[in-house]
């Protein structure tokens, strides 16, 4: 395997950088297909109103009615066309937002001077990506043309044998045309969905990293003060959770009632008592809550609690100078248990 081959999936940092720069997978084919589908569906729903309105307007002209009646008929026709024109545009915008994310990309909005360079444009047209787009476009035209041919061939007999009434003839043509368009748009939506899958896969492959790039990014992140601070914070949280979980194993919790709490565990085969958890302030209160939850004895010894908190880390045994004071606490705990 070549050393510079991009085999590693893109890191979250690389993905976020690409998205911020506006490098996101998108398919104009899918957006256009959805917009066209919405347009054809609305056209199918509203075409009886269109035909009726244009029929009224047509016969108004023939009957030489007043100008107000003619304007009213024209306004009705135009008002009926507004949803058919606006709703598909909204469909295109929503499809684009869903496939690219609900965010703006200032870098993509900025004007690019290299787009004015004819040599760059020629290279882009004859690049591998440009040839792929050309091939996809040709396949789309061929597929839609074949589907349209068979649909029109089947429907043409119905049109030729239609009624002689102009209004009914228009109505029949509208029904057949929208049927054909619906089939074509369904094929177009399928092409758009496949194109989006293809574009997303290519976008992912372009963002893949080499093993060397992964190592370099890890090194740069380790040197980032923000990342280091976040790692330390997570480690502290993990240590606290682990300490609280170990309180149930403690033999006694020594406290300075309002400030410190130190949980000690001691068994006969141990060389000395071990500190399994310690905390100050709010965390000391949490330790005492856990101790009460698991019926671990709590013994207030302010001076001893402060000394244990300062001198002994979690997971370490107490130092010899504390043996006598801790032994007295353990004896008191044993006496309490015997009384119970």
Secondary structure, 3 states (H helix, E strand, C coil): CCCCCCCECCCHHHHHHHHHCCCCCCCHHHHHHHHHHHHHHHHHHHHHHHHHHHHHHHHHHHCCCCHHHHHHHHHHHHHHHHHHHHHHHHHHHHHHHHHHCCCCCHHHHCCCHHHHCHHHHHHHHCCHHHHHHHHHHHHHHHHHHHHHHHHHHHHHHHHHCCCCCHHHHHHHHHHHHHHHHHHHHHHHHHHHHHHHHHHHHHHHHHHCECHHHHHHHHHHHHCCHHHHHHHHHHHHHHHHHHHHHHHHHCCEEEEECCCEEEEEECCCCCCCCEEEEEEECHHHHHHHHHHHHCCCEEEECHHHHHHHHHHCCCCCECCHHHHHHHHHHHHHHHHHHHHC
